[in-house]
Amino acid sequence: MKYLAKKLTTLIITLLLISFLSFAAFSVIPGDAALNKLGDEATEEQIMALREEMGLNDPLVKRYAGWLGDVFRGDFGESYHYENATVKGLLADRLLVTILLAIEAFLIILICAIPLGILSARFFGGWIDAVLNQTSQFVMAVPAFFLGILLTYIFGLILKLFQPGNFVSPFKDFGASVTYLFYPALAVALPKIAMVVKYLRNSVIAELNKDYVRTANSKGNTETAVLYGHVLKNAMIPVVTYLAMVISDILAGSIVVEQVFSVPGLGRLLITSISTRDYPVVQAIVLYVTAVVVIVNFIVDVLYQLVDPRVKIS
């Protein structure tokens, strides 16, 4: 319980610190949200009146305290850029899209990477290992935007399995939305699959050379029994760490892939909000991303003991 309490305290402090730093950063960077909203034709009096209405003339600490109090009540304010739109509403619309994309990408990673990593390790030094190694190196070297364009060209324009740019909201047609998201999810997943295969392969090979494996083999256990009964649990520790980073990354929004496939997720909303000085939206997204990273890391710390009983939480 002391461990969980300590981790929870760290989580809260991290969220508060990041939220304040992001709030302060947007207060000092060049640009005026009021001017951006009214346009270049606005008079000085109109700009000053809107700044007063938006609370931009108040001291930084006062504005942050007011914003933080509203956040605790579930109110992230109103968007500066989108007319009559609340930040909570904007995030809710796009968060579902990002979560669906993340779930599909993560499932693709797990389904493909774990078996391929084990296969590469079992045939270490053979032609299967060589092919998987070279393929992984190639996929990791391809930039995300080019991979997205390539998948769009192959599956969209040649095979016509989906219509690029014709994204359907999950609120209108959930099945069509999930089907469309498979292709951007594949673009997100492929480089991650290559990395997981490399991590798992190297980890399994390192474990296979340890004394407990030779002992298990000498007792008459089959290679498969030793691999899945002993080696894999120990080999998964570094893989779980990387998968935690992957989850945080894809849940935070895959900006490049969302742009290529015209997916209205958090990544695209963040880019738009930064360019239009829509600070309430940016601050809410930064807080969300921070929360995802900290919470996922907390869950992984707890899962370590389940994956490998040798790791003790104290």
C-alpha positions in Angstrom: 0.0 0.0 0.0 2.9 2.4 0.8 4.3 1.7 -2.7 0.9 2.5 -4.4 0.4 5.6 -2.2 3.9 6.8 -3.2 3.3 6.2 -6.9 -0.1 7.9 -6.7 1.5 11.0 -5.0 4.1 11.1 -7.7 1.5 10.9 -10.4 -0.5 13.8 -9.0 2.6 16.0 -8.5 3.8 15.3 -12.0 0.4 16.2 -13.5 0.3 19.5 -11.5 3.9 20.4 -12.5 3.4 19.7 -16.2 0.0 21.5 -16.3 1.6 24.6 -14.7 4.6 24.5 -17.0 2.4 24.2 -20.1 0.1 26.9 -18.9 3.1 29.2 -18.2 4.7 28.4 -21.6 1.6 29.5 -23.5 1.5 32.7 -21.5 5.0 33.8 -22.7 5.3 32.6 -26.3 4.6 35.2 -29.0 1.1 35.5 -30.2 -2.2 37.0 -29.0 -5.3 34.7 -28.7 -7.6 37.7 -28.8 -6.1 39.1 -31.9 -6.1 35.7 -33.6 -9.8 35.3 -32.8 -10.8 38.8 -34.0 -8.5 39.0 -37.0 -6.2 41.7 -38.3 -9.0 44.2 -38.9 -9.9 44.4 -35.2 -9.3 47.7 -33.4 -7.1 48.0 -30.3 -10.2 48.7 -28.2 -11.9 45.5 -29.4 -8.7 43.5 -28.7 -8.4 44.8 -25.2 -12.1 44.2 -24.4 -11.8 40.6 -25.6 -8.6 40.1 -23.7 -10.4 41.3 -20.5 -13.3 39.0 -21.3 -11.0 36.0 -21.8 -9.1 36.8 -18.6 -5.8 37.2 -20.4 -5.0 40.4 -18.5 -5.1 38.6 -15.1 -1.8 37.5 -13.4 -0.5 34.1 -14.4 -1.0 32.5 -11.0 -4.6 33.7 -10.8 -5.4 32.4 -14.3 -3.8 29.1 -13.5 -5.6 28.7 -10.2 -8.9 29.4 -11.9 -8.2 27.0 -14.7 -7.1 24.3 -12.3 -10.3 24.7 -10.2 -12.4 24.4 -13.3 -10.5 21.2 -14.4 -11.2 19.6 -11.0 -14.9 20.2 -11.8 -14.5 18.6 -15.2 -14.7 22.0 -17.0 -11.8 22.7 -19.4 -13.3 25.9 -20.7 -14.3 27.0 -24.1 -12.3 27.0 -27.3 -10.9 30.2 -28.6 -11.0 29.0 -32.2 -14.1 26.9 -32.6 -17.3 29.0 -32.1 -19.5 28.0 -29.2 -17.5 24.8 -28.6 -16.4 23.5 -25.3 -13.0 22.0 -24.9 -14.5 18.9 -23.3 -16.8 18.4 -26.3 -13.9 18.8 -28.8 -11.8 16.3 -26.9 -14.7 13.8 -26.5 -15.3 13.7 -30.3 -11.7 13.1 -31.1 -10.6 11.0 -28.1 -12.8 8.1 -29.2 -11.1 8.2 -32.7 -7.7 8.2 -31.1 -8.5 5.4 -28.7 -10.0 3.2 -31.5 -6.8 3.9 -33.5 -4.6 3.0 -30.5 -6.5 -0.2 -29.8 -6.3 -1.4 -33.3 -2.6 -0.5 -33.6 -1.8 -2.2 -30.3 -3.7 -5.4 -31.2 -1.8 -5.6 -34.5 1.5 -5.1 -32.7 0.7 -7.9 -30.2 -0.7 -10.4 -32.8 2.3 -9.9 -35.1 5.3 -9.0 -33.0 5.2 -11.6 -30.2 5.1 -14.7 -32.5 7.7 -13.2 -34.9 10.1 -12.3 -32.1 9.9 -15.8 -30.7 10.2 -17.3 -34.2 13.3 -15.2 -34.8 14.9 -16.3 -31.5 14.2 -20.0 -32.0 15.8 -20.0 -35.4 18.7 -17.7 -34.3 21.4 -17.7 -37.0 19.2 -19.4 -39.6 17.6 -18.0 -42.7 14.3 -17.2 -41.0 16.1 -15.1 -38.4 18.1 -13.3 -41.2 14.9 -12.5 -43.1 13.0 -11.2 -40.1 16.1 -9.2 -39.0 16.5 -7.5 -42.4 12.8 -6.8 -42.7 12.7 -5.3 -39.2 15.7 -3.0 -40.1 14.0 -1.9 -43.3 10.6 -1.2 -41.7 12.3 0.8 -38.8 14.1 2.9 -41.4 11.0 4.0 -43.3 9.6 7.4 -42.1 6.1 7.3 -40.7 4.7 9.8 -43.3 6.1 7.7 -46.2 4.8 4.5 -44.8 1.3 6.1 -44.5 1.5 7.3 -48.1 2.7 3.9 -49.3 -0.2 2.1 -47.5 -2.7 4.7 -48.9 -1.4 4.1 -52.4 -1.4 0.3 -52.2 -4.6 -0.3 -50.2 -6.6 2.8 -51.2 -5.7 3.6 -54.8 -4.6 0.3 -56.2 -6.6 -2.4 -54.3 -9.4 0.1 -53.5 -10.0 -1.5 -50.1 -10.8 1.9 -48.6 -11.3 5.5 -49.9 -8.5 7.8 -48.7 -9.8 10.9 -46.9 -13.3 9.5 -46.6 -13.2 8.9 -42.8 -16.6 8.0 -41.2 -17.2 9.1 -37.6 -17.7 6.2 -35.2 -20.8 8.1 -33.9 -22.3 7.7 -37.4 -21.1 4.2 -38.5 -18.9 2.4 -35.9 -18.1 -0.5 -38.2 -17.1 1.7 -41.2 -15.0 3.8 -38.8 -13.1 0.8 -37.4 -12.5 -0.6 -40.9 -11.1 2.7 -42.1 -8.9 3.0 -39.0 -7.3 -0.4 -39.7 -5.0 1.2 -42.4 -3.7 4.1 -40.3 -3.4 1.7 -37.4 -1.2 -0.6 -39.6 1.0 2.4 -40.4 1.4 3.2 -36.7 2.0 -0.5 -35.8 4.6 -1.6 -38.4 7.6 0.3 -37.0 6.6 -0.7 -33.5 6.3 -4.4 -34.6 9.8 -4.2 -35.9 11.1 -2.8 -32.6 9.2 -5.4 -30.5 10.5 -8.2 -32.6 14.1 -7.0 -32.1 13.6 -6.5 -28.3 12.0 -9.9 -27.8 14.4 -11.7 -30.1 17.5 -10.3 -28.2 15.9 -10.9 -24.8 14.9 -14.5 -25.6 18.4 -15.3 -26.9 20.0 -13.8 -23.8 17.7 -15.9 -21.6 18.4 -19.1 -23.6 22.1 -18.9 -22.7 21.5 -18.8 -18.9 22.1 -21.6 -16.5 18.5 -22.3 -15.5 17.7 -23.1 -19.2 20.5 -25.7 -19.3 19.2 -27.2 -16.0 15.6 -27.4 -17.3 16.8 -29.1 -20.5 18.9 -31.6 -18.6 15.8 -32.6 -16.7 14.2 -33.8 -19.9 12.0 -30.8 -20.6 11.2 -30.2 -24.3 12.5 -27.0 -26.0 9.0 -25.7 -26.3 8.2 -26.3 -22.7 11.3 -24.5 -21.5 10.7 -21.6 -23.9 7.0 -21.0 -22.9 7.2 -22.2 -19.3 10.4 -20.4 -18.2 12.2 -18.3 -20.8 9.4 -16.2 -22.1 8.3 -14.8 -18.8 11.8 -13.5 -18.0 12.3 -12.3 -21.5 9.2 -10.2 -21.5 10.5 -7.7 -18.9 12.2 -5.3 -21.4 9.4 -5.9 -24.0 6.8 -4.8 -21.4 8.7 -1.6 -20.8 8.8 -0.8 -24.5 5.1 -1.7 -25.0 4.3 0.8 -22.2 6.0 3.5 -24.3 4.1 2.3 -27.3 0.8 2.5 -25.6 1.6 6.0 -24.3 2.7 7.1 -27.8 -0.3 5.9 -29.7 -2.8 7.0 -27.1 -1.3 10.5 -27.2 -2.3 10.7 -30.9 -0.3 9.8 -34.0 0.0 13.2 -35.5 1.8 12.3 -38.8 -0.4 9.3 -39.5 -3.6 11.2 -38.7 -2.6 13.9 -41.1 -1.8 11.5 -44.0 -5.0 9.5 -43.6 -7.2 12.6 -42.7 -8.2 11.0 -39.4 -9.7 13.7 -37.0 -8.0 12.5 -33.8 -6.2 14.3 -31.0 -3.0 14.7 -33.0 -4.7 16.8 -35.7 -6.6 18.8 -33.1 -3.4 19.6 -31.3 -1.7 20.9 -34.4 -4.7 23.0 -35.4 -5.0 24.4 -31.8 -1.3 25.4 -31.6 -1.4 27.2 -34.9 -4.6 29.1 -33.9 -3.4 29.9 -30.4 -6.3 27.9 -29.0 -4.7 27.6 -25.6 -7.5 25.9 -23.6 -7.6 23.0 -26.1 -3.8 22.7 -26.1 -3.6 22.7 -22.3 -6.3 20.1 -22.0 -4.5 17.8 -24.6 -1.1 18.3 -22.8 -2.8 17.3 -19.5 -4.3 14.3 -21.2 -1.0 13.2 -22.7 0.8 13.6 -19.4 -1.9 11.6 -17.6 -1.7 8.8 -20.1 2.1 8.5 -19.8 2.2 8.6 -16.0 -0.7 6.2 -15.6 0.6 3.7 -18.1 4.0 3.7 -16.4 2.3 3.2 -13.0 0.4 0.2 -14.3 3.5 -1.3 -15.9 5.4 -1.0 -12.6 2.7 -3.0 -10.9 2.6 -5.5 -13.8 6.3 -6.2 -13.5 5.7 -8.4 -10.5 3.0 -10.4 -12.3 5.3 -11.0 -15.3 8.3 -11.9 -13.3 7.9 -12.9 -9.6 11.6 -12.2 -9.0 10.8 -8.5 -9.3 9.5 -7.4 -5.9 7.6 -4.2 -5.3 8.7 -2.5 -2.1 
